[in-house]
Amino acid sequence: MKVRVPASTTNFGSGFDTFGLALDLYNTFEFEVSDRYWVEIRGYGDDLPRDENNLVIRVYRHACRKLGLEEVPFRLFQENAVPTARGLGSSATAIVGGLEICRLIHGKDVPLGKRIEIAMEFEPHPDNLIPAMVGGFVICAGDSTPFVRFGFPEDLRLALAVPEFKLPTEKARSVLRTEVPLRDCVFNIRRASLFVYAIMSGEYDLLRTAVEDRIHQPYRSRMVPGFEEAVRSGYGAGAYGVFLSGAGPSVCAVCPKERAEDVGEAMVLAFRKHGVRAEALVLKASEKGVHTL
């Protein structure tokens, strides 16, 4: 049986640790019951564990303990289309995949709230985890629930420039301030509110202002050579809003679909000027979260 889990982009500049969107880029986890755990990995993640330390298996085993289930070892064929440590929720796909494998092997109907609770014990980022579970655009109001989900406009695309170097989330979070000036909080609240209005109303020209941020991007962007020029190039090529995807280093742009390829290539060229190789991706929102094939 195969489990497929979408990538995600988060924050959208002003919506730090709050906004998340599932993308039509997927990691696939094929499994079959066996007498021992065994992992084969294709695609991204050559350095990932191929034994019981693999994140999918760790999550599965932990879920069994939390739910009072007896472990059933399995062989795992992991096909990773989501680049690792690039701000696209690759670890969230593994966590959500491990939980879904647990549900399928044991025929256990695990409520969404319980799945979120278990997932958060591995990664305290609901803005990645919840879109991977339910798809669509998600606004996370807390560490687990409540959250709200709605469909992302079909006429928009996400153009990404994905640098070849990795930026682990822990490192990207370590540079953030533990205290934020009131004026910066107000700045972000105003823009995050504007972002939701712009998406729901179709007034996409507001997005350039709505993705402005003072809480995380000014600090994280220093670890991404070429970030500022990539942002300018994205806007120059026709993007509505350009921001750091998740913790980075990928840069994501919300675009009209007819301009998305140009925006992606423009951002890649901007990175190249700073000696950074990057790959351009053009993606749609995924309205489907984790599902079987």
C-alpha positions, 0 to 999 in steps of 0.5 A: 500500500502507498501513502502520499503526503503533500509538501507545504509552504508556510508563514507567507511572510507576515503569518509566522507560525500561523499560515500553511498551504499544502502543495502539489508536490508529494513524498510517497511511502510504500510499505508492506508488513515484514519480520523487521524494519527496513528502508529504501529511499529514492529521490531526496534524502540520501543521508536519511536513516535506513533503519529504525531511526528513520523518522517514519518508523520512529513516528509509527512506533511512538504512535503504537505506544501512545495508542496501545497497539502492538508494533508490526514491523514493515518494509518501507519504500520512501520516494522523496520528491520534496527537497529536504531542509529547504522550507517545504515541510519534508519532515512533516511529510514523514511524520504524517506518513508514519501516522497514516501507516499506523492507522492503515496497518492496525485499522485504527480510526484515530481522530484528527485531534489525536493525530495532531497531538502525536505529530506535535511531539516530533515537530512543534509546527502545526502550520506544516503538519496540519496542511499535510494532513488536511490539505488546502490553506490553513490558519493555525490558532494554536499548537493543535486545534482550533484551526481553520481551513479553506481552499486556495484560489485556483487562479494562483500558482506558487513559484519557488526558487529552491537553493541547493544548500540546506538550512535546518529549521533548528538553525533558522529558528535559533537566530530569531528574537525571543522578544519582539517590539510591540510595533513589530507585532502590530506591523505583522498583525495588520499585514497578516489580516490583509493577507487573508482578505486579499486571498479571499477577495481576489484583490491580489495586488494587496499581497505585496504589502501583506507578505511584509514581515518584521518577526522572522525574515529580517533575521533568517534572510541573512543566512540566504545569500541572494535573498533580497535580490531574489525577492526583487526579481520575483516582483520584477517578473510579475509576482504578487507576493514574495517571501521566505518559504517556511524557515528557508532557504527556498523563496516562494512567490504567489503569482498569476499562473501565466507569469509563474514560470518567468517568476521562478526563473527570475529568482533562480537567476538572482540566486545565481548572481550570488553564487547559489545554484537553485532549482525553479518549481511551479506548483499549485495548491493541493486540496488533498492532504495525506491519502492512499494510492 
